[in-house]
């Protein structure tokens, strides 16, 4: 059975800006996502290491081709 609600083409990754900086990729975005993860029942993201790992995962999702 096929779920017709799902798009057939992926929207991500998006192209990286030529300048290397994307004004949408902010600390606020990172903290909003961290808060949503906590709201879903996961432990709070309170250490720098966890924030860095989340930032790297988000960056990879947004800008990097999946090489799997």
Backbone bond lengths (Angstrom), bond angles and torsions (degrees), N, CA, C in turn:
res aa  C-N    CA-C-N  psi(-1)  N-CA   C-N-CA  omega(-1)  CA-C   N-CA-C  phi
1 X - - - 1.456 - - 1.524 108.81 -
2 X 1.301 117.39 134.25 1.456 123.06 -179.21 1.520 109.88 -103.72
3 X 1.324 115.72 135.94 1.460 121.16 176.06 1.519 108.01 -90.29
4 X 1.324 117.42 105.12 1.458 121.60 -176.85 1.522 113.28 -73.26
5 X 1.326 117.95 -6.75 1.462 120.37 178.85 1.526 111.78 -77.39
6 X 1.318 116.80 -19.73 1.456 119.91 -177.03 1.529 110.36 -84.41
7 X 1.331 117.32 135.51 1.464 119.05 178.21 1.521 109.88 -69.11
8 X 1.312 115.48 150.04 1.456 119.50 -178.88 1.522 112.15 -85.01
9 X 1.310 117.63 -20.93 1.463 121.08 -179.83 1.521 109.64 -115.81
10 X 1.311 115.62 143.43 1.463 120.94 179.08 1.525 110.39 -81.52
11 X 1.313 116.31 144.96 1.461 121.99 175.66 1.527 112.18 -92.65
12 X 1.320 115.89 -11.40 1.465 120.87 -178.27 1.511 108.47 -122.96
13 X 1.296 117.02 146.90 1.463 128.37 7.79 1.527 112.06 -78.73
14 X 1.313 114.14 159.20 1.459 120.45 175.09 1.532 107.65 -98.92
15 X 1.326 117.69 157.19 1.467 119.49 178.18 1.532 110.70 -64.78
16 X 1.311 115.18 141.26 1.460 119.68 174.39 1.520 108.63 -75.36
17 X 1.325 117.10 141.74 1.462 118.95 175.97 1.528 110.09 -60.96
18 X 1.318 116.30 146.54 1.468 120.44 -179.61 1.519 111.82 -59.46
19 X 1.329 116.36 -30.85 1.470 120.26 -179.48 1.525 111.67 -73.17
20 X 1.342 116.64 -14.95 1.458 119.80 -176.77 1.515 112.86 86.27
21 X 1.308 117.82 -6.38 1.468 122.27 -179.38 1.522 109.28 -118.88
22 X 1.323 115.02 130.34 1.458 120.70 176.90 1.521 107.49 -115.49
23 X 1.339 118.33 115.65 1.461 120.07 -176.20 1.526 113.31 -64.48
24 X 1.332 117.63 -14.32 1.474 120.46 177.70 1.524 111.69 -79.57
25 X 1.324 117.36 -23.22 1.462 122.06 -176.67 1.531 107.83 -89.48
26 X 1.330 115.55 87.24 1.465 121.68 -172.32 1.521 111.80 -117.96
27 X 1.313 114.92 169.52 1.468 119.98 172.72 1.521 110.64 -61.92
28 X 1.332 115.56 -36.54 1.461 119.67 178.57 1.514 111.74 -59.78
29 X 1.335 116.88 -42.84 1.459 120.72 176.34 1.519 110.58 -60.55
30 X 1.320 115.95 -46.15 1.459 120.95 179.74 1.531 111.25 -59.95
31 X 1.331 117.04 -46.08 1.463 120.34 -179.22 1.525 111.98 -68.49
32 X 1.339 117.60 -34.77 1.471 120.41 175.80 1.526 110.61 -62.25
33 X 1.326 116.89 -43.17 1.466 120.42 179.65 1.525 110.09 -67.77
34 X 1.328 116.91 -41.31 1.465 120.12 177.36 1.532 110.36 -59.59
35 X 1.316 117.00 -41.42 1.467 121.52 179.20 1.525 110.88 -64.17
36 X 1.335 117.19 -42.07 1.479 120.61 179.30 1.528 111.04 -64.50
37 X 1.327 116.55 -37.07 1.466 119.94 176.86 1.523 109.49 -62.94
38 X 1.320 116.89 -44.89 1.464 121.15 177.76 1.530 110.98 -63.66
39 X 1.334 117.44 -41.68 1.465 121.49 179.04 1.527 111.91 -61.30
40 X 1.324 116.42 -27.75 1.465 121.07 179.59 1.530 112.02 -79.35
41 X 1.325 117.14 -1.89 1.456 120.15 175.50 1.517 115.87 106.56
42 X 1.334 116.48 0.60 1.462 119.63 176.96 1.525 109.34 -81.32
43 X 1.333 117.35 159.72 1.469 119.27 177.97 1.524 110.97 -60.55
44 X 1.326 116.40 150.77 1.463 119.34 179.53 1.530 111.93 -62.83
45 X 1.308 115.60 146.80 1.460 121.45 175.64 1.517 106.21 -93.78
46 X 1.327 115.51 102.53 1.461 119.66 -171.69 1.516 113.80 -120.84
47 X 1.326 118.15 -12.49 1.460 119.28 -177.74 1.517 110.44 -102.69
48 X 1.306 115.21 155.05 1.453 120.44 177.86 1.514 112.30 -58.88
49 X 1.321 116.51 -38.41 1.465 119.90 -178.83 1.531 111.15 -62.31
50 X 1.328 116.56 -43.32 1.466 119.67 178.98 1.532 111.07 -65.65
51 X 1.324 117.10 -39.65 1.470 120.17 178.80 1.531 110.87 -65.19
52 X 1.308 117.09 -39.22 1.465 120.58 178.11 1.518 110.40 -64.54
53 X 1.329 117.13 -43.60 1.466 120.09 179.25 1.523 111.08 -63.85
54 X 1.340 117.42 -39.89 1.454 120.81 177.27 1.528 110.26 -64.83
55 X 1.327 117.46 -42.82 1.452 121.30 179.12 1.532 110.64 -61.93
56 X 1.322 117.22 -42.81 1.461 120.38 178.77 1.525 111.51 -64.03
57 X 1.330 116.72 -41.38 1.471 120.47 179.42 1.521 110.59 -65.21
58 X 1.316 117.35 -42.39 1.460 121.57 179.20 1.528 110.73 -65.57
59 X 1.315 116.91 -43.39 1.461 121.35 177.95 1.529 110.50 -60.84
60 X 1.324 116.30 -44.64 1.457 121.31 179.17 1.522 110.16 -60.73
61 X 1.322 117.39 -44.94 1.458 121.36 178.77 1.531 111.13 -61.01
62 X 1.325 116.60 -44.91 1.461 120.49 -174.83 1.525 113.58 -72.76
63 X 1.322 117.96 -36.31 1.469 120.18 -166.28 1.529 116.50 -124.03
64 X 1.309 119.46 -8.31 1.456 119.97 -171.97 1.515 111.31 -112.74
65 X 1.319 116.88 133.46 1.471 122.15 174.94 1.527 108.68 -62.84
66 X 1.306 115.69 137.73 1.464 121.41 175.35 1.519 107.65 -73.65
67 X 1.311 117.15 119.20 1.465 122.24 -175.94 1.522 112.62 -98.65
68 X 1.331 118.10 16.12 1.468 120.52 -177.32 1.487 112.31 -75.83
